[in-house]
Amino acid sequence: MPLELVNGHNMYYEWIDNRSGSKEVLLLIHGLALDSSCWGRFIDLLVTDFSIVQYDIRGHGQSHYEEGTITWDVLCEDLNRLITRLELSEVHVVAFGYGTHVAVKYARAYPDHVKALTLMSLPYMSTNNAHSHLARHVFPHMKQTMEAGHPHFLRQYEELLRGYTTLGPENSGLRHYFQVLLGYPAGHFSNLVELTSNSALLLELADVTCPTLLLTGEMNMTSPNSFLNASSFLLQNSTLITVPNASFLLFLEQPELVAEWIKLFATRICVHNFSRKESQQFIQMVFQPEEQIESRRVPILDIHLLHRFRVEIDSISIESGWNQRHAKRLLTYLAFHPVTTRDILCEELFPHFAQDKARANLKVCLHHLAKLLRHPIGSVNGLLSQQGTVSIQYKIKCDLVDFVAIVRQAYLEKDPTIRYELCKQLPIFMPETILVDNYDDWAVSLRNEIDAQLSHLSEWMEKQAF
């Protein structure tokens, strides 16, 4: 397919005609540090109902890259020039991961050109969260392993990637995904990480007027539930679907199911007489019987950190053992970073110890924590530590993680009405019990950040009263 001069640079794109004669066009936007080749067979499942346009965004894949800063506004204008070049009046836009930033910006700037928006795995990059942790600390190690020529370079990171993907390390689609992701020059990748860390996505969702489908995986641990719920709340016309047996990489993990949801959503928009019964039949077909769902249900680890420290596994309280072997400190860190490495834990918990002593201490601590987190009824191991990686195997609920997400969202929110409603959920002052006995650098930094943001929000709320 052509490399065409679009918005001052050569852009690679593909146009694939649909097989049914439909005039509906679906435009795919891949994530940052990926390219259009990562969609795999997902496209084959959609081309039966849509003509497909896929492209490599600026600085990715086969599209031209020049030294210099890539901005969200430039990427948005690139997309507008491409759609204008192809003489498309209205399109269904489907975006994944950080490609959703481009899609949202385009839908805001050119609402008449977007018939509907599907946002897959809406991401959340901030200090101390799982996305940032993976990008800054884990992916560089994976890149070194891949560049060393190991044919099974993902195998040693399998447990570390739980919550990011349900796919195994031998899956060809997953290997290609990471070969593309880790194949970019270190400087270029670092610039993209900085770009995604400074996005106003939450501030822009409220301006999107077209029908929007939010798709997320039920096992996705990289973004807090509160972030997704807030996103759904901000959108004016949204449908939120949780895809079973999937995590962040929905289009690779459950391509058939995701494609069917997109088709159903587009059909209901395009054909106003699409019956409720047809929707109901499809939904019944999607979901398995309750006994099958229960058999694969992920246990819930409920961690209370805001006030009195308390831990429950499937509503069963784990009372003792938390004041030994740094168990409380270690669990608190894992609540915010459910996948990490032994080396990072040594740096966070024992920064002043010699490396050998730090590793020896951590080994004892992890063994103790693993016993505490073993399921009290079943035989599930809640903590997995092997090949240098450490990961929580349960679905985590944590009041402090949700609290931090709401504070950050309110702090960034520009709409006064939305900010006011968010602030009403928050205390005037930060509870004294938050991480009060945790002096690790990451915890002190988090406490100072939230304290400053709450102080700013408190002053703002006082002004609203007059």
C-alpha positions as CSV (number, residue, x, y, z in Angstrom):
1,M,0.0,0.0,0.0
2,P,1.1,3.6,-0.6
3,L,3.4,5.9,1.3
4,E,1.6,9.2,0.7
5,L,2.6,12.7,1.6
6,V,0.2,13.6,4.4
7,N,0.6,16.7,6.6
8,G,4.2,17.1,5.5
9,H,5.4,13.5,6.0
10,N,5.1,10.2,4.2
11,M,2.3,8.1,5.8
12,Y,1.8,4.4,5.3
13,Y,-1.8,3.2,5.2
14,E,-3.9,0.4,3.9
15,W,-7.4,0.3,2.5
16,I,-9.2,-3.0,2.6
17,D,-12.6,-3.3,0.8
18,N,-15.3,-5.2,2.7
19,R,-16.8,-8.4,1.4
20,S,-20.4,-7.6,1.9
21,G,-20.9,-4.5,-0.2
22,S,-21.5,-2.3,2.9
23,K,-20.5,1.3,2.6
24,E,-19.5,1.6,6.3
25,V,-15.8,2.4,6.9
26,L,-14.0,1.5,10.0
27,L,-10.7,3.2,10.8
28,L,-8.2,1.5,13.1
29,I,-5.7,3.5,15.3
30,H,-3.0,1.3,16.9
31,G,-1.3,2.1,20.2
32,L,1.9,4.1,20.6
33,A,5.2,2.2,20.0
34,L,3.2,-0.3,17.8
35,D,2.2,-0.2,14.2
36,S,-0.7,-1.5,12.0
37,S,0.9,-4.9,11.6
38,C,0.0,-5.7,15.3
39,W,-3.7,-6.0,14.6
40,G,-3.2,-9.5,13.2
41,R,-6.3,-11.5,12.3
42,F,-8.5,-9.1,14.1
43,I,-8.9,-7.2,10.8
44,D,-10.1,-10.4,9.0
45,L,-13.0,-10.6,11.5
46,L,-14.1,-7.0,10.7
47,V,-13.7,-6.8,6.9
48,T,-16.8,-9.0,6.4
49,D,-18.9,-6.0,7.6
50,F,-16.7,-2.9,7.0
51,S,-14.2,-1.4,4.7
52,I,-11.0,-1.1,6.8
53,V,-8.6,1.8,6.9
54,Q,-5.5,1.2,9.0
55,Y,-2.4,3.3,9.1
56,D,1.0,3.7,10.8
57,I,0.9,6.9,12.9
58,R,3.8,9.4,12.5
59,G,7.0,8.0,13.8
60,H,5.7,4.4,13.8
61,G,6.1,1.4,11.4
62,Q,6.6,2.5,7.8
63,S,5.4,6.1,8.3
64,H,8.2,8.6,8.2
65,Y,9.9,9.9,11.3
66,E,12.0,13.0,11.6
67,E,13.9,14.0,14.7
68,G,11.8,16.3,16.8
69,T,8.9,16.4,19.1
70,I,5.7,14.4,18.3
71,T,2.6,16.0,19.9
72,W,-1.0,14.8,20.2
73,D,-2.2,17.8,18.1
74,V,0.2,16.8,15.3
75,L,-1.0,13.2,15.4
76,C,-4.6,14.4,15.3
77,E,-4.0,16.6,12.3
78,D,-2.2,13.8,10.5
79,L,-5.4,11.7,10.9
80,N,-7.6,14.5,9.6
81,R,-5.4,15.0,6.5
82,L,-5.5,11.2,5.8
83,I,-9.3,11.1,6.1
84,T,-9.6,14.2,3.9
85,R,-7.2,12.6,1.3
86,L,-9.4,9.5,1.2
87,E,-12.5,11.6,0.7
88,L,-14.3,10.0,3.7
89,S,-17.3,11.9,5.2
90,E,-18.0,9.7,8.2
91,V,-16.1,6.8,9.7
92,H,-16.3,4.5,12.7
93,V,-13.1,4.9,14.6
94,V,-11.6,2.0,16.6
95,A,-8.6,2.8,18.7
96,F,-6.5,0.8,21.1
97,G,-4.4,1.8,24.1
98,Y,-2.7,5.1,23.7
99,G,-4.2,5.3,20.2
100,T,-7.3,6.3,22.1
101,H,-5.8,9.7,22.8
102,V,-5.6,10.4,19.1
103,A,-9.1,9.1,18.5
104,V,-10.6,11.3,21.3
105,K,-8.8,14.4,20.1
106,Y,-10.0,13.8,16.5
107,A,-13.6,13.2,17.7
108,R,-13.5,16.5,19.6
109,A,-12.0,18.5,16.8
110,Y,-14.0,17.0,13.9
111,P,-17.3,15.6,15.4
112,D,-19.1,15.6,12.1
113,H,-16.6,13.1,10.7
114,V,-16.9,10.4,13.4
115,K,-20.0,8.3,13.3
116,A,-19.0,6.3,16.4
117,L,-16.0,5.7,18.6
118,T,-14.7,2.5,20.1
119,L,-12.0,2.9,22.7
120,M,-10.3,-0.4,23.6
121,S,-8.3,-0.6,26.9
122,L,-8.4,3.1,27.7
123,P,-5.0,3.6,29.3
124,Y,-3.9,5.4,32.4
125,M,-0.3,6.5,32.8
126,S,0.8,8.3,36.0
127,T,3.5,8.1,38.6
128,N,3.5,4.8,40.5
129,N,0.9,3.0,38.4
130,A,1.2,-0.3,36.5
131,H,1.5,1.2,33.0
132,S,4.3,3.6,34.0
133,H,6.0,0.8,36.0
134,L,6.0,-1.6,33.0
135,A,7.1,1.1,30.5
136,R,9.9,2.5,32.6
137,H,11.3,-0.5,34.5
138,V,10.2,-3.8,32.9
139,F,10.2,-3.2,29.1
140,P,13.9,-2.0,29.0
141,H,14.9,-5.4,30.5
142,M,12.7,-7.2,28.0
143,K,14.3,-5.3,25.2
144,Q,17.8,-6.3,26.3
145,T,16.7,-10.0,26.4
146,M,15.1,-9.8,23.0
147,E,18.2,-8.0,21.5
148,A,20.4,-10.7,23.0
149,G,18.8,-13.1,20.6
150,H,16.8,-15.3,22.9
151,P,14.2,-17.0,20.8
152,H,11.8,-17.3,23.7
153,F,12.5,-13.9,25.2
154,L,9.0,-13.5,26.7
155,R,9.2,-16.7,28.7
156,Q,11.0,-15.4,31.7
157,Y,8.6,-12.4,31.9
158,E,5.4,-14.5,31.7
159,E,4.3,-14.0,35.3
160,L,5.3,-10.3,35.3
161,L,2.9,-9.7,32.4
162,R,-0.1,-11.2,34.1
163,G,-2.7,-8.5,34.3
164,Y,-1.3,-7.0,31.1
165,T,-2.2,-10.1,29.0
166,T,-3.8,-13.5,29.4
167,L,-1.7,-14.8,26.5
168,G,1.2,-17.2,26.9
169,P,4.8,-16.3,25.9
170,E,4.6,-18.7,22.9
171,N,1.6,-17.0,21.3
172,S,2.8,-15.7,17.9
173,G,0.6,-12.5,18.0
174,L,2.0,-11.6,21.4
175,R,5.6,-12.2,20.3
176,H,5.1,-9.9,17.3
177,Y,3.4,-7.3,19.5
178,F,6.5,-7.1,21.7
179,Q,9.0,-7.4,18.9
180,V,7.4,-4.2,17.5
181,L,7.0,-2.5,20.9
182,L,10.6,-3.2,22.0
183,G,12.1,-2.6,18.5
184,Y,12.0,1.2,18.6
185,P,15.2,3.1,19.5
186,A,15.5,3.7,23.2
187,G,15.4,7.5,22.8
188,H,12.3,7.4,20.6
189,F,10.5,5.0,23.0
190,S,11.4,7.2,26.0
191,N,9.9,10.3,24.2
192,L,6.7,8.4,23.6
193,V,6.5,7.4,27.3
194,E,6.9,11.1,28.2
195,L,4.2,12.0,25.7
196,T,1.7,9.5,27.2
197,S,2.6,10.7,30.7
198,N,1.4,14.3,29.8
199,S,-1.9,13.7,28.2
200,A,-5.2,15.5,29.0
201,L,-7.3,12.5,28.0
202,L,-9.7,12.8,31.1
203,L,-10.2,16.5,30.4
204,E,-11.2,15.8,26.8
205,L,-13.7,13.0,27.2
206,A,-16.5,15.2,28.3
207,D,-16.3,17.0,24.9
208,V,-16.9,13.9,22.9
209,T,-20.5,13.9,21.6
210,C,-20.6,10.8,19.3
211,P,-21.8,7.4,20.6
212,T,-18.8,5.7,22.3
213,L,-18.1,2.1,23.1
214,L,-15.6,1.4,26.0
215,L,-14.1,-2.1,25.9
216,T,-12.0,-3.4,28.8
217,G,-10.8,-6.8,29.9
218,E,-12.1,-8.2,33.1
219,M,-8.6,-9.2,34.2
220,N,-6.9,-5.9,33.2
221,M,-4.8,-4.8,36.2
222,T,-3.0,-1.9,34.5
223,S,-5.7,0.7,35.1
224,P,-7.9,1.2,38.2
225,N,-11.6,0.5,38.0
226,S,-12.2,4.1,39.2
227,F,-10.5,5.5,36.2
228,L,-12.7,3.5,33.8
229,N,-15.8,4.4,35.7
230,A,-14.9,8.0,35.7
231,S,-14.3,7.9,31.9
232,S,-17.7,6.3,31.4
233,F,-19.2,9.1,33.5
234,L,-17.5,11.9,31.6
235,L,-18.6,10.6,28.2
236,Q,-22.0,12.0,27.1
237,N,-23.2,8.9,25.2
238,S,-21.2,5.8,26.2
239,T,-21.6,2.0,26.5
240,L,-19.2,0.2,28.8
241,I,-18.5,-3.5,28.1
242,T,-16.2,-5.8,30.1
243,V,-14.8,-8.6,28.0
244,P,-14.4,-11.9,29.8
245,N,-11.1,-13.8,29.8
246,A,-9.2,-10.8,28.6
247,S,-6.8,-8.2,30.0
248,F,-5.2,-5.2,28.2
249,L,-4.6,-6.7,24.8
250,L,-8.3,-7.4,23.9
251,F,-7.9,-7.6,20.2
252,L,-5.3,-10.4,20.5
253,E,-6.8,-12.2,23.5
254,Q,-10.5,-12.3,22.4
255,P,-10.6,-11.1,18.8
256,E,-13.8,-12.8,17.8
257,L,-15.7,-11.5,20.8
258,V,-14.3,-7.9,20.5
259,A,-15.2,-7.9,16.8
260,E,-18.7,-9.0,17.5
261,W,-19.2,-6.2,20.0
262,I,-17.9,-3.6,17.6
263,K,-20.3,-5.0,14.8
264,L,-23.2,-4.9,17.2
265,F,-22.5,-1.4,18.4
266,A,-22.0,-0.1,14.8
267,T,-25.2,-1.8,13.6
268,R,-27.3,-0.3,16.4
269,I,-26.0,3.1,15.4
270,C,-26.5,2.7,11.6
271,V,-29.8,0.8,11.7
272,H,-32.2,2.4,14.1
273,N,-34.7,-0.5,13.9
274,F,-32.1,-3.1,15.2
275,S,-34.2,-5.0,17.6
276,R,-33.7,-5.3,21.3
277,K,-34.3,-9.0,21.0
278,E,-31.4,-9.4,18.6
279,S,-29.2,-7.6,21.1
280,Q,-30.4,-9.8,23.9
281,Q,-29.8,-13.0,21.9
282,F,-26.2,-11.9,21.1
283,I,-25.5,-11.1,24.8
284,Q,-26.9,-14.5,25.9
285,M,-24.6,-16.2,23.3
286,V,-21.6,-14.3,24.6
287,F,-21.8,-15.1,28.3
288,Q,-21.2,-18.7,29.5
289,P,-23.4,-20.4,32.1
290,E,-22.8,-19.2,35.7
291,E,-21.1,-22.4,36.8
292,Q,-18.5,-22.0,34.0
293,I,-17.9,-18.4,35.0
294,E,-17.5,-19.3,38.6
295,S,-14.9,-22.0,37.7
296,R,-12.6,-19.4,36.1
297,R,-13.4,-16.5,38.5
298,V,-10.3,-14.7,39.8
299,P,-10.3,-14.4,43.6
300,I,-10.5,-10.9,45.0
301,L,-7.8,-9.4,47.3
302,D,-9.4,-6.5,49.2
303,I,-6.7,-4.3,50.8
304,H,-7.8,-1.5,53.2
305,L,-5.2,1.2,53.6
306,L,-7.1,4.4,54.1
307,H,-8.0,4.0,57.7
308,R,-7.6,0.7,59.7
309,F,-5.3,-1.7,57.9
310,R,-7.3,-4.8,56.8
311,V,-6.8,-7.5,54.2
312,E,-9.5,-9.9,52.9
313,I,-9.4,-12.7,50.4
314,D,-12.8,-13.3,49.0
315,S,-14.3,-11.6,52.0
316,I,-12.4,-13.8,54.5
317,S,-10.2,-11.6,56.8
318,I,-6.5,-12.4,57.1
319,E,-5.9,-11.1,60.6
320,S,-2.3,-11.9,61.8
321,G,1.2,-11.8,60.4
322,W,1.2,-8.3,58.9
323,N,3.6,-6.8,61.4
324,Q,6.3,-9.4,60.5
325,R,8.9,-9.6,57.7
326,H,7.9,-6.2,56.2
327,A,4.6,-7.8,55.1
328,K,2.5,-4.6,55.3
329,R,5.1,-2.5,53.4
330,L,5.5,-5.1,50.7
331,L,1.8,-5.6,50.2
332,T,1.2,-1.8,50.1
333,Y,3.8,-1.5,47.3
334,L,2.2,-4.4,45.4
335,A,-1.3,-2.8,45.7
336,F,0.0,-0.1,43.4
337,H,2.4,-2.3,41.4
338,P,0.9,-5.7,41.1
339,V,3.6,-6.9,38.8
340,T,7.3,-6.0,39.5
341,T,10.7,-7.5,39.8
342,R,12.8,-8.6,42.7
343,D,15.5,-6.0,41.9
344,I,13.0,-3.2,42.1
345,L,11.6,-4.5,45.4
346,C,15.1,-4.6,46.8
347,E,15.6,-0.9,45.7
348,E,12.3,0.1,47.3
349,L,12.4,-1.8,50.5
350,F,16.1,-2.1,51.3
351,P,17.9,0.8,49.5
352,H,20.7,1.0,52.0
353,F,21.5,-2.7,52.1
354,A,24.3,-4.4,50.1
355,Q,22.8,-6.2,47.1
356,D,23.3,-9.7,48.4
357,K,21.8,-8.8,51.8
358,A,18.9,-7.1,50.2
359,R,18.1,-10.1,48.1
360,A,18.4,-12.5,51.1
361,N,16.0,-10.3,53.1
362,L,13.5,-10.0,50.3
363,K,13.5,-13.8,49.8
364,V,12.4,-14.3,53.4
365,C,9.8,-11.5,53.2
366,L,8.3,-12.9,50.0
367,H,8.1,-16.4,51.5
368,H,6.2,-15.0,54.5
369,L,3.9,-12.9,52.3
370,A,3.1,-15.8,50.1
371,K,1.9,-17.8,53.1
372,L,-0.3,-14.9,54.1
373,L,-1.8,-14.6,50.7
374,R,-2.5,-18.2,50.1
375,H,-6.3,-18.6,49.6
376,P,-7.9,-19.5,52.9
377,I,-10.3,-22.0,51.3
378,G,-8.9,-23.0,47.9
379,S,-5.4,-24.0,46.9
380,V,-4.7,-20.7,45.0
381,N,-1.4,-19.1,45.5
382,G,-2.0,-15.4,45.7
383,L,1.7,-14.4,45.3
384,L,3.9,-15.7,42.5
385,S,7.6,-15.2,42.7
386,Q,9.9,-16.8,40.1
387,Q,12.6,-16.1,37.6
388,G,13.2,-12.6,39.1
389,T,9.5,-11.5,38.8
390,V,6.9,-11.0,41.5
391,S,3.2,-10.7,40.8
392,I,-0.2,-10.7,42.6
393,Q,-2.4,-13.4,41.2
394,Y,-5.7,-12.1,42.6
395,K,-7.9,-9.2,41.3
396,I,-6.9,-6.3,43.6
397,K,-9.4,-3.9,45.3
398,C,-7.7,-1.2,47.3
399,D,-9.4,1.8,48.8
400,L,-6.2,3.9,48.7
401,V,-5.6,3.2,45.1
402,D,-9.1,4.3,44.2
403,F,-8.8,7.4,46.5
404,V,-5.5,8.4,44.8
405,A,-7.1,8.1,41.4
406,I,-10.1,10.3,42.3
407,V,-7.8,13.0,43.8
408,R,-5.6,13.0,40.7
409,Q,-8.7,13.2,38.4
410,A,-10.2,16.0,40.4
411,Y,-6.9,17.9,40.4
412,L,-6.7,17.6,36.6
413,E,-10.3,18.3,35.9
414,K,-11.0,21.7,34.2
415,D,-14.8,21.5,34.1
416,P,-15.9,23.1,37.4
417,T,-19.2,21.1,37.6
418,I,-17.4,17.8,37.3
419,R,-14.5,18.9,39.6
420,Y,-17.0,20.0,42.2
421,E,-18.8,16.6,42.1
422,L,-15.5,14.8,42.4
423,C,-14.3,17.0,45.3
424,K,-17.5,16.2,47.2
425,Q,-16.3,12.6,47.5
426,L,-13.0,13.7,49.1
427,P,-12.1,14.8,52.7
428,I,-11.0,18.4,53.2
429,F,-7.7,17.2,54.6
430,M,-5.8,14.0,53.9
431,P,-6.5,11.3,56.5
432,E,-3.6,11.1,58.9
433,T,-3.7,7.3,58.6
434,I,-2.6,7.3,54.9
435,L,0.8,5.5,54.7
436,V,1.6,7.0,58.1
437,D,4.0,4.3,59.1
438,N,5.5,3.8,55.6
439,Y,8.7,5.8,55.0
440,D,9.7,4.2,51.7
441,D,10.7,6.8,49.1
442,W,7.8,5.9,46.8
443,A,5.3,6.1,49.6
444,V,6.6,9.5,50.9
445,S,6.5,10.9,47.4
446,L,2.9,9.7,46.9
447,R,1.8,11.1,50.2
448,N,3.4,14.5,49.5
449,E,1.8,14.6,46.0
450,I,-1.7,13.8,47.3
451,D,-1.4,16.1,50.2
452,A,-0.5,19.0,47.9
453,Q,-3.3,18.2,45.5
454,L,-5.9,17.9,48.3
455,S,-4.7,21.3,49.7
456,H,-5.2,22.9,46.2
457,L,-8.6,21.3,45.8
458,S,-9.7,22.4,49.3
459,E,-8.8,26.0,48.5
460,W,-10.7,25.8,45.3
461,M,-13.8,24.4,47.0
462,E,-13.7,27.3,49.5
463,K,-13.9,29.8,46.7
464,Q,-16.9,28.0,45.2
465,A,-18.9,28.7,48.3
466,F,-18.9,32.4,47.7
